[in-house]
Amino acid sequence: MSNTSPFSILRLRFLIVNSFTSFNLMIGVLSLIVASTGHKALAAWGLLLCVLLDSCDGSLARHWHVTSEFGAQLDSLADMTSFIIASVALTYYWAQPSTPFPLLLLICGLYTLAGAFRLARFNSSPEDRHFFQGIPSTGGAALLAANYLAAPPPSTYGVITLVGLLTVLMVSTLPYPKLTTLRRCPVWVWLAILIGAFANTQITVWFVSAGYIGLGPAIWLYRISRLNRNRRPSA
């Protein structure tokens, strides 16, 4: 007979889920530090690892039914640290050499505010199981990190343009699909991305980034057109 009580199993699951969140926060801080020491590629890989950890803790929490207010607050703190502040650090040290200092400070400050507003709105709004309202902070961090790691990376003004666009999209109300929805993409889409990554990583990253950014406006336009069709009086 097992001596493990259901209560102990629940506590273990709670600990595992919050461990993922805690590592997300810790690696976000470390990414910020290593970016400031010139190891920007390592910082970018750290951001991608944070994205993976964030995906794991959310999926496990829902699967094991161990969601809690404590976990939600810790997750929000981790997201702000890893996907906003650490992303701003990567942006700053990436674009610093050839970008006017006032412009760089402005774009980093606006991105930080947009990320905070985005997370606050997410925490206070009713949950939508399939779509985010505005581009998620995880998606923004993943785009920044992936575009840095694509060789050679875009110009510094390209970075500023990307960060400025993400700033606007985070505070927008455009619908962006959640990971569970994206997983339903046809197999050929994932195969095309995989083949493209082997053929030319840089171009593939740019195409995937543009495609993901364009999803929000495309879904919004589709909804508007469908709504207009439904409003038309029948003949």
Secondary structure, 3 states (H helix, E strand, C coil): CCCCCHHHHHHHHHHHHHHHHHHHHHHHHHHHHHHHCCCHHHHHHHHHHHHHHHHHHHHHHHHHCCCCHHHHHHHHHHHHHHHHHHHHHHHHHHHHHHCCHHHHHHHHHHHHHHHHHHHHHHHHCCCCCCEEECCCHHHHHHHHHHHHHCCCCCCHHHHHHHHHHHHHHHHCCCEEECHHHHCCCCHHHHHHHHHHHHHCHHHHHHHHHHHHHHHHHHHHHHHHHHHHHHHCCCC
